[in-house]
Each structure stands twice: as structure tokens, then as C-alpha cells.
Amino acid sequence: MKAPSVTTLKKYLAAMAKTKAKYITADKLSHTLGVYPEIISEILSYFDPMITMDYEYDLTALVPMIEEFIEKSQDQKPVLPKKKLVTQKILDQYASLGDFIYKKMTIGGLLDPNTELTDKDLKVLKKLIQEEQIKRKK
């Protein structure tokens, strides 16, 4: 059986937390969420298969299992490094391509041959070159 998505489970938990009833069935939860009770039962049958047969099943009994499932899936999900974006604010620091070279690659006006640019600097340089080419085409 396919595991349910974490986002739908979070929606279900939030809806269960909003309702003040101590006994929540799939039908009550469906009125809160606007989803058919059969769909709710099908998704939550991952935790207890008897839900699909018993329409009066108390869903609050599944809350600890759902929370545990969400925690495990969040732990397994690898954290992707954020992309280093070049924004207009960064580009506005440099008047032109020559200004970038002067600020990043020179020491006291002399070009430093040992200068190493970071990945972000290279992206900024690429953007400045593209802007320069667009200006020349016009």
C-alpha cells in the first residue's frame, strides 16, 4: 500500500485539532475539510485497515501514529542546500562589468592574478555580462 502524503496528513491533524469534539469520525472530519469520508478513510487506512469498514471509527486514536509517521518522514527527507540567487540588489552594487572587476579583482588599482572568485561572484559576473550584451544589442 502506498504511504500517504505528509501534507494531507498535516491537514487532517490540523482539522482534528480545530474540532472540539472528543470523538471524530471520518464523516465529521469530511464536513470540516470538504473531502469525501471515503477518501479520508482510504488515506488513513494506511495506519489501521479497519477504518474503511467501520464508519464510526474514532480517528483521534490515530493521532499519535500520524504524528510519528510525519516525524519519521521529515527526518528521512534530505535538506537541500539553498540556491545562491543573484538579485537585482546585488547587481545594483556594480555600475558595470569594469566596476565589478575593479572591486573584486584589484588591489589598489593593480590587477591581482591570484584572485579566486566564489561561485556567487561568478554568477554575478555572468549576469553582468548578460546585461552588457543586451545593452550592446540595443
C-alpha positions as CSV (number, residue, x, y, z in Angstrom):
1,M,0.0,0.0,0.0
2,K,1.2,3.4,-0.9
3,A,2.1,5.7,2.0
4,P,0.0,8.8,2.4
5,S,1.5,12.2,1.7
6,V,2.7,14.3,4.6
7,T,0.8,17.4,3.5
8,T,-2.6,15.7,3.6
9,L,-1.8,14.1,7.0
10,K,-0.9,17.6,8.3
11,K,-4.2,18.9,7.0
12,Y,-6.1,16.1,8.7
13,L,-4.2,16.7,12.0
14,A,-4.9,20.4,11.9
15,A,-8.6,19.8,11.2
16,M,-8.8,17.3,14.1
17,A,-7.1,19.8,16.4
18,K,-9.6,22.5,15.4
19,T,-12.7,20.5,16.2
20,K,-13.6,20.4,19.9
21,A,-15.3,17.0,19.7
22,K,-13.7,14.2,21.6
23,Y,-14.9,11.6,19.2
24,I,-14.1,12.3,15.5
25,T,-15.3,10.1,12.7
26,A,-14.4,10.3,9.0
27,D,-17.8,11.8,8.4
28,K,-17.3,14.7,10.9
29,L,-13.8,15.3,9.5
30,S,-15.2,15.4,6.0
31,H,-17.5,18.2,6.9
32,T,-14.6,20.2,8.3
33,L,-12.3,19.6,5.4
34,G,-14.7,19.4,2.5
35,V,-13.4,16.0,1.4
36,Y,-15.5,12.8,1.0
37,P,-15.3,10.5,4.0
38,E,-14.3,7.6,1.8
39,I,-11.2,9.4,0.7
40,I,-10.3,10.2,4.3
41,S,-10.9,6.5,5.3
42,E,-8.8,5.3,2.3
43,I,-5.8,7.6,3.2
44,L,-5.9,6.8,6.9
45,S,-6.3,3.0,6.3
46,Y,-2.5,3.0,6.0
47,F,-2.4,3.2,9.8
48,D,-5.4,0.9,10.5
49,P,-7.1,-1.0,7.7
50,M,-10.4,-1.4,9.7
51,I,-11.2,2.3,9.1
52,T,-12.6,1.5,5.6
53,M,-15.1,-1.0,7.1
54,D,-16.1,0.8,10.2
55,Y,-17.7,4.2,9.6
56,E,-17.9,5.0,13.3
57,Y,-14.2,4.6,13.8
58,D,-12.6,7.2,16.2
59,L,-9.9,9.0,14.3
60,T,-8.4,10.5,17.4
61,A,-6.9,7.1,18.2
62,L,-4.7,7.5,15.1
63,V,-3.2,10.9,16.0
64,P,-0.1,9.5,17.7
65,M,0.6,7.2,14.8
66,I,0.1,10.0,12.3
67,E,2.4,12.3,14.2
68,E,5.1,9.6,14.4
69,F,4.8,9.0,10.7
70,I,5.2,12.7,9.9
71,E,8.3,13.0,12.2
72,K,9.9,9.9,10.6
73,S,9.3,11.2,7.1
74,Q,10.7,14.7,8.0
75,D,13.8,13.1,9.4
76,Q,14.4,11.0,6.2
77,K,13.9,13.9,3.9
78,P,17.3,15.3,2.9
79,V,17.8,19.0,3.4
80,L,18.7,20.6,0.0
81,P,21.1,23.5,0.1
82,K,19.6,26.8,-0.9
83,K,20.5,28.1,-4.3
84,K,22.6,31.2,-4.3
85,L,20.5,33.6,-6.3
86,V,21.7,36.8,-7.9
87,T,19.2,39.5,-7.1
88,Q,18.9,43.0,-8.6
89,K,20.0,44.4,-5.2
90,I,23.4,42.6,-5.6
91,L,23.7,43.7,-9.2
92,D,23.0,47.3,-8.3
93,Q,26.2,47.4,-6.3
94,Y,28.2,47.4,-9.5
95,A,27.8,50.1,-12.1
96,S,29.3,48.0,-14.9
97,L,31.4,45.0,-15.7
98,G,34.6,47.1,-15.2
99,D,33.3,48.2,-11.8
100,F,32.9,44.6,-10.7
101,I,36.4,43.7,-11.9
102,Y,37.8,46.8,-10.1
103,K,36.1,46.0,-6.8
104,K,36.7,42.2,-6.8
105,M,39.9,41.6,-8.6
106,T,42.2,44.5,-7.9
107,I,44.3,45.7,-5.0
108,G,45.0,49.4,-5.0
109,G,44.2,49.6,-8.7
110,L,46.5,46.8,-9.8
111,L,45.0,43.6,-11.1
112,D,45.7,40.7,-8.7
113,P,46.4,37.5,-10.7
114,N,45.9,35.3,-7.7
115,T,42.3,36.4,-7.1
116,E,39.8,33.5,-6.9
117,L,36.1,34.2,-7.4
118,T,33.5,32.3,-5.4
119,D,30.5,30.6,-7.1
120,K,28.3,33.6,-6.2
121,D,30.8,36.0,-7.7
122,L,30.9,34.0,-10.9
123,K,27.1,34.1,-11.1
124,V,27.1,37.9,-10.5
125,L,29.8,38.2,-13.2
126,K,27.7,36.1,-15.6
127,K,24.6,38.3,-15.0
128,L,26.6,41.5,-15.6
129,I,28.0,40.1,-18.8
130,Q,24.5,39.2,-20.0
131,E,23.2,42.7,-19.2
132,E,26.2,44.2,-21.1
133,Q,25.4,42.1,-24.1
134,I,21.7,43.1,-24.0
135,K,22.8,46.8,-23.9
136,R,25.1,46.4,-26.9
137,K,22.4,44.6,-29.0
138,K,20.1,47.6,-28.5
